[in-house]
Amino acid sequence: MKKCIAVAMLLMGSSAFAQDDLLKQLDQVQDSATVYSAATFKGTRIINGHSVETVGKNNMDFIISHRFGAVNSGANNFFGLDESQIRLALEYGLTDRLMIGIGRSSYQKTIDVFAKYRLLKQSSGFRNIPVSVTLFASDANNSSTSSTDLPFYTIAQRQTYTFQALIARKFSEKFSLQLTPTIVHRNLAENQIDANNLYALGMGGRYKLTKRTSFNVEYWYTPKTFAGAIQRDPRFTNTLSLGFDIETGGHVFQLHLTNSRGMIEKQFIGQTTGKWNSGDIFYGFNVARTFSFDKSKKRKSSGY
Protein backbone atom coordinates (compact mmCIF):
# COMPACT_ATOMS: atom_id res chain seq x y z
CA MET A 1 0.00 0.00 0.00
CA LYS A 2 2.78 2.42 0.93
CA LYS A 3 4.56 1.63 -2.35
CA CYS A 4 1.38 2.43 -4.28
CA ILE A 5 1.03 5.77 -2.52
CA ALA A 6 4.68 6.62 -3.19
CA VAL A 7 4.32 5.74 -6.87
CA ALA A 8 1.16 7.85 -7.11
CA MET A 9 2.86 10.83 -5.47
CA LEU A 10 5.83 10.47 -7.80
CA LEU A 11 3.56 10.41 -10.83
CA MET A 12 1.64 13.45 -9.59
CA GLY A 13 4.91 15.31 -8.97
CA SER A 14 6.22 14.41 -12.40
CA SER A 15 2.94 15.57 -13.92
CA ALA A 16 3.16 18.90 -12.04
CA PHE A 17 6.74 19.46 -13.20
CA ALA A 18 5.72 18.59 -16.75
CA GLN A 19 2.85 21.09 -16.59
CA ASP A 20 5.21 23.80 -15.29
CA ASP A 21 7.66 23.11 -18.11
CA LEU A 22 4.80 23.20 -20.62
CA LEU A 23 3.57 26.54 -19.28
CA LYS A 24 7.08 28.01 -19.42
CA GLN A 25 7.48 26.83 -23.00
CA LEU A 26 4.09 28.30 -23.86
CA ASP A 27 5.10 31.67 -22.37
CA GLN A 28 8.33 31.62 -24.37
CA VAL A 29 6.40 30.90 -27.56
CA GLN A 30 3.96 33.73 -26.81
CA ASP A 31 6.81 36.17 -26.09
CA SER A 32 8.66 35.21 -29.28
CA ALA A 33 5.46 35.75 -31.27
CA THR A 34 4.82 39.17 -29.68
CA VAL A 35 6.39 42.42 -30.90
CA TYR A 36 6.60 45.15 -28.23
CA SER A 37 6.79 48.82 -29.16
CA ALA A 38 10.00 50.59 -28.13
CA ALA A 39 10.81 54.24 -27.44
CA THR A 40 7.28 55.61 -27.47
CA PHE A 41 9.05 58.66 -26.04
CA LYS A 42 12.79 59.22 -25.84
CA GLY A 43 12.94 59.93 -22.08
CA THR A 44 10.93 59.67 -18.88
CA ARG A 45 9.55 63.18 -19.57
CA ILE A 46 7.63 64.54 -22.54
CA ILE A 47 8.42 68.12 -21.50
CA ASN A 48 7.20 68.95 -17.99
CA GLY A 49 5.12 65.85 -17.37
CA HIS A 50 6.15 62.23 -17.15
CA SER A 51 5.93 59.89 -20.14
CA VAL A 52 5.05 56.19 -20.07
CA GLU A 53 8.76 55.35 -20.25
CA THR A 54 10.56 53.96 -17.18
CA VAL A 55 14.25 53.62 -16.34
CA GLY A 56 15.57 50.11 -16.99
CA LYS A 57 16.46 47.72 -14.19
CA ASN A 58 19.64 48.68 -12.30
CA ASN A 59 19.92 51.91 -14.31
CA MET A 60 19.87 55.40 -12.84
CA ASP A 61 19.05 58.70 -14.53
CA PHE A 62 20.54 61.94 -13.24
CA ILE A 63 18.35 64.82 -14.48
CA ILE A 64 19.15 68.54 -14.38
CA SER A 65 16.22 70.84 -15.21
CA HIS A 66 16.35 74.62 -15.69
CA ARG A 67 13.65 77.24 -16.16
CA PHE A 68 14.80 80.78 -16.92
CA GLY A 69 12.84 83.98 -16.37
CA ALA A 70 10.04 85.29 -18.58
CA VAL A 71 10.91 86.44 -22.09
CA ASN A 72 8.86 89.63 -21.55
CA SER A 73 11.07 90.68 -18.61
CA GLY A 74 13.04 92.83 -21.06
CA ALA A 75 16.61 93.43 -22.20
CA ASN A 76 17.72 94.56 -18.75
CA ASN A 77 17.00 91.02 -17.55
CA PHE A 78 18.49 89.57 -20.76
CA PHE A 79 14.96 88.46 -21.67
CA GLY A 80 14.82 86.12 -18.70
CA LEU A 81 18.24 84.51 -18.98
CA ASP A 82 19.58 86.48 -15.98
CA GLU A 83 17.45 84.42 -13.60
CA SER A 84 16.65 80.74 -13.35
CA GLN A 85 15.09 77.99 -11.29
CA ILE A 86 16.72 74.56 -11.09
CA ARG A 87 15.67 71.02 -10.22
CA LEU A 88 18.06 68.13 -9.58
CA ALA A 89 16.73 64.57 -9.61
CA LEU A 90 17.79 60.93 -9.39
CA GLU A 91 15.62 58.18 -10.88
CA TYR A 92 16.37 54.48 -10.42
CA GLY A 93 14.93 51.36 -12.03
CA LEU A 94 14.20 48.67 -9.45
CA THR A 95 12.91 46.45 -12.25
CA ASP A 96 12.19 47.00 -15.94
CA ARG A 97 8.65 47.95 -14.90
CA LEU A 98 9.09 49.76 -11.57
CA MET A 99 11.14 52.90 -10.94
CA ILE A 100 11.46 55.40 -8.10
CA GLY A 101 12.79 58.95 -8.00
CA ILE A 102 13.58 61.94 -5.81
CA GLY A 103 14.07 65.59 -6.76
CA ARG A 104 14.76 69.00 -5.27
CA SER A 105 13.49 72.22 -6.88
CA SER A 106 14.73 75.69 -6.04
CA TYR A 107 11.27 76.96 -7.02
CA GLN A 108 9.30 76.97 -3.74
CA LYS A 109 12.20 74.89 -2.32
CA THR A 110 10.23 71.75 -3.04
CA ILE A 111 11.31 68.16 -2.38
CA ASP A 112 9.41 65.49 -4.32
CA VAL A 113 9.48 61.69 -4.35
CA PHE A 114 7.64 59.45 -6.78
CA ALA A 115 7.13 55.94 -8.11
CA LYS A 116 6.16 54.72 -11.59
CA TYR A 117 4.93 51.26 -12.55
CA ARG A 118 4.59 50.11 -16.14
CA LEU A 119 1.31 48.20 -16.12
CA LEU A 120 0.95 47.50 -19.85
CA LYS A 121 3.25 47.76 -22.84
CA GLN A 122 1.94 48.28 -26.35
CA SER A 123 2.42 45.18 -28.46
CA SER A 124 1.25 43.33 -31.54
CA GLY A 125 1.28 39.71 -32.60
CA PHE A 126 0.28 36.98 -30.15
CA ARG A 127 -0.34 39.55 -27.39
CA ASN A 128 -2.17 42.47 -28.99
CA ILE A 129 -2.18 45.43 -26.59
CA PRO A 130 -3.10 48.73 -28.31
CA VAL A 131 -1.66 51.11 -25.72
CA SER A 132 1.02 51.40 -23.06
CA VAL A 133 -0.16 52.22 -19.54
CA THR A 134 2.05 53.43 -16.69
CA LEU A 135 0.82 54.35 -13.20
CA PHE A 136 2.39 57.30 -11.37
CA ALA A 137 2.21 58.56 -7.77
CA SER A 138 4.17 61.36 -6.11
CA ASP A 139 4.44 63.36 -2.91
CA ALA A 140 5.76 66.94 -2.98
CA ASN A 141 6.74 68.93 0.11
CA ASN A 142 6.95 72.72 -0.08
CA SER A 143 9.79 73.44 2.35
CA SER A 144 9.90 77.21 1.88
CA THR A 145 10.10 79.15 5.15
CA SER A 146 8.66 82.38 3.74
CA SER A 147 5.82 83.48 6.01
CA THR A 148 4.43 85.84 3.34
CA ASP A 149 4.01 83.15 0.68
CA LEU A 150 2.79 80.17 2.68
CA PRO A 151 -0.09 79.63 5.11
CA PHE A 152 1.44 76.33 6.23
CA TYR A 153 2.24 75.45 9.82
CA THR A 154 2.85 71.70 9.88
CA ILE A 155 4.71 69.22 7.67
CA ALA A 156 1.42 67.44 6.91
CA GLN A 157 -0.13 70.65 5.58
CA ARG A 158 2.78 71.11 3.19
CA GLN A 159 2.20 67.81 1.36
CA THR A 160 0.71 67.57 -2.14
CA TYR A 161 -0.04 64.17 -3.66
CA THR A 162 -0.41 63.44 -7.38
CA PHE A 163 -1.90 60.32 -8.97
CA GLN A 164 -1.81 59.70 -12.71
CA ALA A 165 -2.56 57.08 -15.33
CA LEU A 166 -0.22 57.59 -18.30
CA ILE A 167 -1.86 56.16 -21.43
CA ALA A 168 0.14 56.30 -24.68
CA ARG A 169 0.16 54.84 -28.15
CA LYS A 170 2.95 54.80 -30.71
CA PHE A 171 1.05 55.17 -33.98
CA SER A 172 4.14 54.94 -36.17
CA GLU A 173 7.91 55.12 -35.96
CA LYS A 174 7.58 58.91 -35.96
CA PHE A 175 4.37 59.76 -34.10
CA SER A 176 3.38 59.04 -30.47
CA LEU A 177 0.52 60.43 -28.38
CA GLN A 178 -0.23 60.31 -24.65
CA LEU A 179 -3.22 61.17 -22.44
CA THR A 180 -2.75 61.62 -18.69
CA PRO A 181 -5.82 61.84 -16.43
CA THR A 182 -4.65 63.33 -13.13
CA ILE A 183 -5.75 63.96 -9.57
CA VAL A 184 -3.76 66.37 -7.40
CA HIS A 185 -4.59 66.39 -3.70
CA ARG A 186 -3.36 69.29 -1.58
CA ASN A 187 -3.58 68.75 2.17
CA LEU A 188 -3.87 72.52 2.49
CA ALA A 189 -4.41 74.67 -0.60
CA GLU A 190 -2.20 77.75 -0.80
CA ASN A 191 -5.17 79.92 -1.81
CA GLN A 192 -8.62 80.02 -0.24
CA ILE A 193 -10.27 79.73 -3.66
CA ASP A 194 -8.37 76.55 -4.56
CA ALA A 195 -9.97 73.21 -3.74
CA ASN A 196 -8.02 70.46 -2.02
CA ASN A 197 -8.62 68.12 -4.96
CA LEU A 198 -7.62 69.26 -8.44
CA TYR A 199 -8.65 67.28 -11.53
CA ALA A 200 -6.73 67.70 -14.78
CA LEU A 201 -6.01 66.07 -18.13
CA GLY A 202 -2.59 66.12 -19.74
CA MET A 203 -2.09 65.69 -23.49
CA GLY A 204 1.33 65.18 -25.02
CA GLY A 205 2.75 64.20 -28.38
CA ARG A 206 6.07 63.45 -30.06
CA TYR A 207 6.99 63.64 -33.73
CA LYS A 208 10.34 62.18 -34.69
CA LEU A 209 12.27 64.45 -37.06
CA THR A 210 15.47 62.45 -37.47
CA LYS A 211 17.03 59.38 -35.86
CA ARG A 212 18.14 61.43 -32.83
CA THR A 213 15.79 64.44 -32.75
CA SER A 214 12.07 65.01 -32.21
CA PHE A 215 9.51 67.79 -31.75
CA ASN A 216 7.31 67.53 -28.66
CA VAL A 217 4.18 69.35 -27.54
CA GLU A 218 2.38 69.16 -24.20
CA TYR A 219 -0.83 70.72 -22.86
CA TRP A 220 -2.37 70.46 -19.40
CA TYR A 221 -6.06 71.27 -19.13
CA THR A 222 -7.39 72.07 -15.67
CA PRO A 223 -11.04 73.21 -15.58
CA LYS A 224 -11.76 76.12 -13.24
CA THR A 225 -14.81 74.26 -11.93
CA PHE A 226 -15.45 70.53 -11.47
CA ALA A 227 -18.81 68.98 -10.57
CA GLY A 228 -20.20 72.47 -10.07
CA ALA A 229 -17.56 73.55 -7.55
CA ILE A 230 -14.62 75.93 -8.01
CA GLN A 231 -11.35 73.98 -7.92
CA ARG A 232 -8.79 76.55 -9.11
CA ASP A 233 -8.05 80.24 -8.60
CA PRO A 234 -8.97 82.10 -11.84
CA ARG A 235 -5.53 83.74 -11.98
CA PHE A 236 -3.97 80.35 -12.72
CA THR A 237 -3.90 79.16 -16.35
CA ASN A 238 -3.42 75.96 -18.33
CA THR A 239 0.13 74.98 -19.30
CA LEU A 240 1.24 74.81 -22.93
CA SER A 241 4.80 73.72 -23.75
CA LEU A 242 6.74 73.20 -26.98
CA GLY A 243 9.95 71.19 -26.99
CA PHE A 244 12.80 69.79 -29.05
CA ASP A 245 14.62 66.59 -28.01
CA ILE A 246 18.18 65.70 -28.96
CA GLU A 247 19.73 62.31 -28.10
CA THR A 248 23.53 62.01 -27.97
CA GLY A 249 24.74 58.66 -26.67
CA GLY A 250 23.90 58.38 -22.98
CA HIS A 251 22.45 61.91 -22.82
CA VAL A 252 19.04 63.28 -23.76
CA PHE A 253 18.76 67.06 -24.14
CA GLN A 254 15.27 68.53 -24.02
CA LEU A 255 14.95 72.20 -25.01
CA HIS A 256 11.58 73.86 -24.59
CA LEU A 257 9.39 76.95 -24.23
CA THR A 258 6.62 76.91 -21.63
CA ASN A 259 4.36 79.30 -19.72
CA SER A 260 5.05 77.48 -16.42
CA ARG A 261 7.99 78.10 -14.11
CA GLY A 262 7.25 74.98 -12.10
CA MET A 263 8.82 71.63 -13.02
CA ILE A 264 6.72 69.19 -10.97
CA GLU A 265 3.02 68.29 -11.09
CA LYS A 266 1.77 70.43 -8.20
CA GLN A 267 3.32 73.48 -9.87
CA PHE A 268 2.71 73.20 -13.60
CA ILE A 269 -0.78 71.69 -13.23
CA GLY A 270 -2.20 73.89 -10.49
CA GLN A 271 0.00 76.99 -10.18
CA THR A 272 0.82 78.24 -13.69
CA THR A 273 0.36 82.02 -14.03
CA GLY A 274 2.14 82.71 -17.35
CA LYS A 275 0.22 83.54 -20.52
CA TRP A 276 1.59 82.99 -24.00
CA ASN A 277 -0.26 85.98 -25.48
CA SER A 278 1.34 88.25 -22.86
CA GLY A 279 4.87 87.01 -23.45
CA ASP A 280 5.00 85.13 -20.12
CA ILE A 281 7.10 82.43 -21.76
CA PHE A 282 9.98 80.67 -20.03
CA TYR A 283 12.86 79.05 -21.87
CA GLY A 284 14.04 75.86 -20.22
CA PHE A 285 15.81 72.57 -20.68
CA ASN A 286 16.20 69.10 -19.19
CA VAL A 287 19.44 67.14 -19.40
CA ALA A 288 19.29 63.44 -18.54
CA ARG A 289 22.34 61.19 -18.12
CA THR A 290 21.93 57.43 -17.68
CA PHE A 291 24.26 55.35 -15.51
CA SER A 292 24.16 51.54 -15.55
CA PHE A 293 24.73 49.39 -12.45
CA ASP A 294 24.04 46.11 -14.24
CA LYS A 295 27.18 44.06 -13.48
CA SER A 296 26.38 41.36 -16.05
CA LYS A 297 26.33 43.92 -18.86
CA LYS A 298 29.58 45.43 -17.59
CA ARG A 299 31.25 42.00 -17.68
CA LYS A 300 30.06 41.39 -21.24
CA SER A 301 31.27 44.77 -22.43
CA SER A 302 34.63 44.19 -20.70
CA GLY A 303 35.08 40.81 -22.36
CA TYR A 304 34.85 38.78 -19.14
C-alpha positions in Angstrom: 0.0 0.0 0.0 2.8 2.4 0.9 4.6 1.6 -2.3 1.4 2.4 -4.3 1.0 5.8 -2.5 4.7 6.6 -3.2 4.3 5.7 -6.9 1.2 7.9 -7.1 2.9 10.8 -5.5 5.8 10.5 -7.8 3.6 10.4 -10.8 1.6 13.5 -9.6 4.9 15.3 -9.0 6.2 14.4 -12.4 2.9 15.6 -13.9 3.2 18.9 -12.0 6.7 19.5 -13.2 5.7 18.6 -16.7 2.9 21.1 -16.6 5.2 23.8 -15.3 7.7 23.1 -18.1 4.8 23.2 -20.6 3.6 26.5 -19.3 7.1 28.0 -19.4 7.5 26.8 -23.0 4.1 28.3 -23.9 5.1 31.7 -22.4 8.3 31.6 -24.4 6.4 30.9 -27.6 4.0 33.7 -26.8 6.8 36.2 -26.1 8.7 35.2 -29.3 5.5 35.8 -31.3 4.8 39.2 -29.7 6.4 42.4 -30.9 6.6 45.2 -28.2 6.8 48.8 -29.2 10.0 50.6 -28.1 10.8 54.2 -27.4 7.3 55.6 -27.5 9.1 58.7 -26.0 12.8 59.2 -25.8 12.9 59.9 -22.1 10.9 59.7 -18.9 9.6 63.2 -19.6 7.6 64.5 -22.5 8.4 68.1 -21.5 7.2 68.9 -18.0 5.1 65.9 -17.4 6.2 62.2 -17.2 5.9 59.9 -20.1 5.0 56.2 -20.1 8.8 55.3 -20.3 10.6 54.0 -17.2 14.2 53.6 -16.3 15.6 50.1 -17.0 16.5 47.7 -14.2 19.6 48.7 -12.3 19.9 51.9 -14.3 19.9 55.4 -12.8 19.1 58.7 -14.5 20.5 61.9 -13.2 18.3 64.8 -14.5 19.1 68.5 -14.4 16.2 70.8 -15.2 16.4 74.6 -15.7 13.7 77.2 -16.2 14.8 80.8 -16.9 12.8 84.0 -16.4 10.0 85.3 -18.6 10.9 86.4 -22.1 8.9 89.6 -21.6 11.1 90.7 -18.6 13.0 92.8 -21.1 16.6 93.4 -22.2 17.7 94.6 -18.8 17.0 91.0 -17.5 18.5 89.6 -20.8 15.0 88.5 -21.7 14.8 86.1 -18.7 18.2 84.5 -19.0 19.6 86.5 -16.0 17.5 84.4 -13.6 16.7 80.7 -13.4 15.1 78.0 -11.3 16.7 74.6 -11.1 15.7 71.0 -10.2 18.1 68.1 -9.6 16.7 64.6 -9.6 17.8 60.9 -9.4 15.6 58.2 -10.9 16.4 54.5 -10.4 14.9 51.4 -12.0 14.2 48.7 -9.4 12.9 46.5 -12.3 12.2 47.0 -15.9 8.6 48.0 -14.9 9.1 49.8 -11.6 11.1 52.9 -10.9 11.5 55.4 -8.1 12.8 58.9 -8.0 13.6 61.9 -5.8 14.1 65.6 -6.8 14.8 69.0 -5.3 13.5 72.2 -6.9 14.7 75.7 -6.0 11.3 77.0 -7.0 9.3 77.0 -3.7 12.2 74.9 -2.3 10.2 71.7 -3.0 11.3 68.2 -2.4 9.4 65.5 -4.3 9.5 61.7 -4.3 7.6 59.4 -6.8 7.1 55.9 -8.1 6.2 54.7 -11.6 4.9 51.3 -12.5 4.6 50.1 -16.1 1.3 48.2 -16.1 0.9 47.5 -19.9 3.3 47.8 -22.8 1.9 48.3 -26.4 2.4 45.2 -28.5 1.2 43.3 -31.5 1.3 39.7 -32.6 0.3 37.0 -30.2 -0.3 39.6 -27.4 -2.2 42.5 -29.0 -2.2 45.4 -26.6 -3.1 48.7 -28.3 -1.7 51.1 -25.7 1.0 51.4 -23.1 -0.2 52.2 -19.5 2.0 53.4 -16.7 0.8 54.4 -13.2 2.4 57.3 -11.4 2.2 58.6 -7.8 4.2 61.4 -6.1 4.4 63.4 -2.9 5.8 66.9 -3.0 6.7 68.9 0.1 6.9 72.7 -0.1 9.8 73.4 2.4 9.9 77.2 1.9 10.1 79.2 5.1 8.7 82.4 3.7 5.8 83.5 6.0 4.4 85.8 3.3 4.0 83.1 0.7 2.8 80.2 2.7 -0.1 79.6 5.1 1.4 76.3 6.2 2.2 75.4 9.8 2.9 71.7 9.9 4.7 69.2 7.7 1.4 67.4 6.9 -0.1 70.6 5.6 2.8 71.1 3.2 2.2 67.8 1.4 0.7 67.6 -2.1 0.0 64.2 -3.7 -0.4 63.4 -7.4 -1.9 60.3 -9.0 -1.8 59.7 -12.7 -2.6 57.1 -15.3 -0.2 57.6 -18.3 -1.9 56.2 -21.4 0.1 56.3 -24.7 0.2 54.8 -28.2 2.9 54.8 -30.7 1.0 55.2 -34.0 4.1 54.9 -36.2 7.9 55.1 -36.0 7.6 58.9 -36.0 4.4 59.8 -34.1 3.4 59.0 -30.5 0.5 60.4 -28.4 -0.2 60.3 -24.7 -3.2 61.2 -22.4 -2.8 61.6 -18.7 -5.8 61.8 -16.4 -4.6 63.3 -13.1 -5.8 64.0 -9.6 -3.8 66.4 -7.4 -4.6 66.4 -3.7 -3.4 69.3 -1.6 -3.6 68.8 2.2 -3.9 72.5 2.5 -4.4 74.7 -0.6 -2.2 77.8 -0.8 -5.2 79.9 -1.8 -8.6 80.0 -0.2 -10.3 79.7 -3.7 -8.4 76.5 -4.6 -10.0 73.2 -3.7 -8.0 70.5 -2.0 -8.6 68.1 -5.0 -7.6 69.3 -8.4 -8.6 67.3 -11.5 -6.7 67.7 -14.8 -6.0 66.1 -18.1 -2.6 66.1 -19.7 -2.1 65.7 -23.5 1.3 65.2 -25.0 2.8 64.2 -28.4 6.1 63.5 -30.1 7.0 63.6 -33.7 10.3 62.2 -34.7 12.3 64.4 -37.1 15.5 62.4 -37.5 17.0 59.4 -35.9 18.1 61.4 -32.8 15.8 64.4 -32.8 12.1 65.0 -32.2 9.5 67.8 -31.8 7.3 67.5 -28.7 4.2 69.4 -27.5 2.4 69.2 -24.2 -0.8 70.7 -22.9 -2.4 70.5 -19.4 -6.1 71.3 -19.1 -7.4 72.1 -15.7 -11.0 73.2 -15.6 -11.8 76.1 -13.2 -14.8 74.3 -11.9 -15.4 70.5 -11.5 -18.8 69.0 -10.6 -20.2 72.5 -10.1 -17.6 73.5 -7.6 -14.6 75.9 -8.0 -11.4 74.0 -7.9 -8.8 76.6 -9.1 -8.0 80.2 -8.6 -9.0 82.1 -11.8 -5.5 83.7 -12.0 -4.0 80.4 -12.7 -3.9 79.2 -16.4 -3.4 76.0 -18.3 0.1 75.0 -19.3 1.2 74.8 -22.9 4.8 73.7 -23.8 6.7 73.2 -27.0 10.0 71.2 -27.0 12.8 69.8 -29.1 14.6 66.6 -28.0 18.2 65.7 -29.0 19.7 62.3 -28.1 23.5 62.0 -28.0 24.7 58.7 -26.7 23.9 58.4 -23.0 22.5 61.9 -22.8 19.0 63.3 -23.8 18.8 67.1 -24.1 15.3 68.5 -24.0 14.9 72.2 -25.0 11.6 73.9 -24.6 9.4 77.0 -24.2 6.6 76.9 -21.6 4.4 79.3 -19.7 5.1 77.5 -16.4 8.0 78.1 -14.1 7.3 75.0 -12.1 8.8 71.6 -13.0 6.7 69.2 -11.0 3.0 68.3 -11.1 1.8 70.4 -8.2 3.3 73.5 -9.9 2.7 73.2 -13.6 -0.8 71.7 -13.2 -2.2 73.9 -10.5 0.0 77.0 -10.2 0.8 78.2 -13.7 0.4 82.0 -14.0 2.1 82.7 -17.3 0.2 83.5 -20.5 1.6 83.0 -24.0 -0.3 86.0 -25.5 1.3 88.2 -22.9 4.9 87.0 -23.4 5.0 85.1 -20.1 7.1 82.4 -21.8 10.0 80.7 -20.0 12.9 79.1 -21.9 14.0 75.9 -20.2 15.8 72.6 -20.7 16.2 69.1 -19.2 19.4 67.1 -19.4 19.3 63.4 -18.5 22.3 61.2 -18.1 21.9 57.4 -17.7 24.3 55.4 -15.5 24.2 51.5 -15.6 24.7 49.4 -12.4 24.0 46.1 -14.2 27.2 44.1 -13.5 26.4 41.4 -16.1 26.3 43.9 -18.9 29.6 45.4 -17.6 31.2 42.0 -17.7 30.1 41.4 -21.2 31.3 44.8 -22.4 34.6 44.2 -20.7 35.1 40.8 -22.4 34.9 38.8 -19.1 
